[in-house]
Amino acid sequence: MAAIQPEVINNPRVLSERLGALRREGKTIGLVPTMGALHEGHLSLVRRSKSLCDVTVVSIFVNPTQFAPGEDYEKYPRVLDADLACLESVGGVDFVLAPAPADMYPEGFDAHVHIGGVTRRLEGEFRPTHFDGVALVVLKLFNISRADTAFFGQKDYQQAAVIQKMVRDLNLPIDIRVCPIVREADGLAMSSRNKYLSESERKEAPILKKSLDLAARLVSGGATDAAEIKYRMRALIETAPSSAIDYISIADPDTLEELDAVEGSAVILLAVRIGTTRLIDNMILP
């Protein structure tokens, strides 16, 4: 079957009009928000949307409001032609929203969105303005598309928790689906930032997944002390010469509050710099 050639739209208002007409025909709409530089992790979300919804929209927008000064906004890859070819490999999608910053944040724009609670720790501590920018752009995408379902990856666990809380707190009429992490053969979670790793750093990067696997083995063997589990994880990660740990957290999977003991369900989240590249990963413990 020939791939669907997407209608690439820059103007959010035009996309709203196209989708409004389809909605009036009774079509269901799936949204996959991305910043481009697509990989198999993104494509797994696209496949899920296509399996559940009549119409699939992929947004490709490097969102300036979620980057702090000194972060990698300017060098973040922008490869729209390659992204469109990537989407073609899964049969294509119906629409691609590819706006410029001025399309999303026109002159005079001065709105803010802040979601409390789950933003307080972890990424919120190391990147204090990050989730405000994420919540702002995602809320705009929800309003532009009026999608029935939006698809996010588990790799950005805290981000997904923030979006789910925003939907609950603001009574947004949209279903959020969080899909499993997609990994390379050696366990490294797929990420657009993996391209920043040097050859030697790329060989070290799977240490994140190895540390998560170690924690899972410890818990399955009866370990409950969160401090001891994190100590063992830290010792393993530090065997990678270029590693620097921002955080290792064992937290409640809903509130992301730190746990002293693993006595029920928990999520392990970590952020580690390999060289100058900051990587995140997580694992849900049953």
HELIX and SHEET records of a PDB file:
HELIX    1   1 PRO A   12  ARG A   24  1                                  13    
HELIX    2   2 GLU A   40  LEU A   52  1                                  13    
HELIX    3   3 PRO A   64  GLN A   66  5                                   3    
HELIX    4   4 LEU A   80  GLU A   88  1                                   9    
HELIX    5   5 PRO A  101  MET A  104  1                                   4    
HELIX    6   6 GLU A  123  PHE A  126  1                                   4    
HELIX    7   7 HIS A  130  SER A  145  1                                  16    
HELIX    8   8 GLN A  154  ASP A  156  5                                   3    
HELIX    9   9 TYR A  157  ASP A  169  1                                  13    
HELIX   10  10 SER A  192  TYR A  196  5                                   5    
HELIX   11  11 GLU A  199  GLU A  204  1                                   6    
HELIX   12  12 ILE A  207  SER A  220  1                                  14    
HELIX   13  13 ALA A  226  ILE A  237  1                                  12    
SHEET    1   A 6 GLU A   7  ILE A   9  0                                        
SHEET    2   A 6 PHE A  95  LEU A  97  1                                        
SHEET    3   A 6 VAL A  55  ILE A  60  1                                        
SHEET    4   A 6 ILE A  29  THR A  34  1                                        
SHEET    5   A 6 THR A 149  GLY A 153  1                                        
SHEET    6   A 6 ASP A 175  CYS A 179  1                                        
SHEET    1   B 3 SER A 243  ALA A 251  0                                        
SHEET    2   B 3 ALA A 266  ILE A 274 -1                                        
SHEET    3   B 3 THR A 277  LEU A 285 -1                                        
END                                                                             
